[in-house]
Amino acid sequence: MSDTPLRSFPLDQSGPPGPPMAGRSNTLAFEELYRSYWKDLCRQLRRAFGSGPPEPEDVAQAAFARFAELGDPEQVRNPRALLLVTARNIILDHKRRNGRHMAYARTIQAELINAPHNDISPERALIDMERLEIVKRAIDTLPHKQKVVLSLHRHHGYTYQQIVAETGWSYGDVYRQMEAALASLASALKR
């Protein structure tokens, strides 16, 4: 995680700390917390980070799931602030992971594009053919959705919005499928 202070992110942590959890069952208190903060958390995430990916609703759900896993949620003085910080960290982790995958994909692409054409030796040709075979095998093992998204985007030149229109899947789902497919291909090439 970066050393960037929380205040540099536009999440509003002001306001009441939320319904007290002491004296009630955790389930009832959690349900009340969920009803009280769900919409506000999604709104704040959308305002601070945009509509995704990851989608604010998915992040809010993950933040609430992590909150529910706490051993003793009654000890949390300000559940709203904890949910905001947890959601922010989930988004930052996602962006950091995505950045690494995309950087690696750009590096491989640059290698292939910038390879000197007059330096095509039999050894280089064999290495490239082996890499192509690795990618083909990796594509064959991808789940159906990832194959569809990869094919439409990389082979047919569709944008994510066009893939959404073609398949009926959400933008966030299309983005996640593409990210997972590229990560699988990159992993196969690193082996």
Secondary structure, 3 states (H helix, E strand, C coil): CCCCCHHHCCCCCCCCCCCCCCCCCHHHHHHHHHHHHHHHHHHHHHHHHCCCCCCHHHHHHHHHHHHHCCCCHHHCCCHHHHHHHHHHHHHHHHHHHHHHHHHHHHHHHHHHHHCCHHHCCHHHHHHHHHHHHHHHHHHHHCCHHHHHHHHHHHHCCCCHHHHHHHHCCCHHHHHHHHHHHHHHHHHHHHC
